[in-house]
Amino acid sequence: MMKWEEVRKIYPDQYVLLNILESHIVGDKKYVEDVALIKPISDAKEATYELLHAKPGTLVYHTKNEEIIIEIRRRAAFRGILT
């Protein structure tokens, strides 16, 4: 388990693949505190691939960000008659 600040110091200015271990939600935002580093990612193309294939609880993020804040999007309710 690592704090995001630690990951940022060890892997400055690059993408990392993480497991979210500890987080909390305020309003429509999820704030991540503790993570488990899976691996550093060398370039944007690989980061995109990893993000598209990420499992729930896994995240690709860039260490230039001071905090990990994820916007939570709610699915809109479907209104109407289904046939």
C-alpha positions in Angstrom: 0.0 0.0 0.0 1.3 3.5 -0.9 0.1 7.0 -0.6 -0.3 8.9 -3.9 2.3 11.3 -2.9 4.9 8.5 -2.6 4.0 7.2 -6.1 4.5 10.7 -7.5 8.0 11.0 -5.9 9.1 7.6 -7.2 7.7 8.0 -10.7 7.7 11.7 -11.6 6.0 12.9 -14.8 4.7 9.6 -16.1 1.7 7.3 -16.2 1.2 4.6 -13.7 -1.3 1.6 -13.5 -2.8 1.4 -10.0 -5.2 -0.6 -7.8 -7.4 1.7 -5.7 -7.2 0.5 -2.1 -8.7 3.4 -0.1 -11.0 6.2 -1.2 -14.0 8.2 -0.2 -16.8 10.0 -2.0 -17.9 13.6 -1.6 -20.8 14.6 -3.8 -20.0 13.4 -7.3 -16.3 12.9 -6.8 -14.2 10.0 -5.6 -11.0 10.9 -3.8 -8.3 8.2 -3.7 -5.8 8.1 -0.8 -4.2 4.7 -0.9 -3.1 2.8 -4.0 -1.1 -0.3 -4.9 1.2 0.3 -7.8 0.9 -2.3 -10.5 3.4 -0.9 -12.9 4.8 2.4 -14.4 3.8 3.0 -18.0 6.4 4.4 -20.4 4.2 6.2 -23.0 0.8 7.5 -23.8 -0.1 4.8 -26.3 0.5 2.1 -23.7 -1.4 4.1 -21.1 -4.4 4.3 -23.4 -4.3 0.5 -24.0 -4.1 -0.2 -20.2 -6.9 2.3 -19.5 -9.2 0.7 -22.1 -8.5 -2.8 -20.6 -8.6 -1.8 -16.9 -10.6 -3.9 -14.6 -12.9 -2.3 -11.9 -10.8 -0.8 -9.1 -7.9 -0.3 -11.5 -6.8 3.1 -12.8 -4.3 4.7 -15.1 -3.2 8.1 -13.9 -0.5 10.6 -14.5 1.8 11.6 -11.7 1.7 15.3 -12.6 -1.7 15.4 -10.8 -1.4 16.3 -7.1 -4.4 14.3 -6.1 -6.4 11.5 -7.6 -10.0 12.8 -8.1 -12.4 10.8 -10.2 -15.7 12.3 -11.4 -18.6 9.9 -10.8 -21.0 9.8 -13.6 -24.5 8.4 -12.9 -26.4 6.7 -15.7 -29.5 8.7 -16.7 -32.7 6.9 -16.1 -34.5 5.6 -19.2 -38.0 6.9 -19.6 -40.5 5.5 -21.9 -42.2 2.3 -22.9 -40.2 -0.7 -23.8 -41.6 -2.9 -26.5 
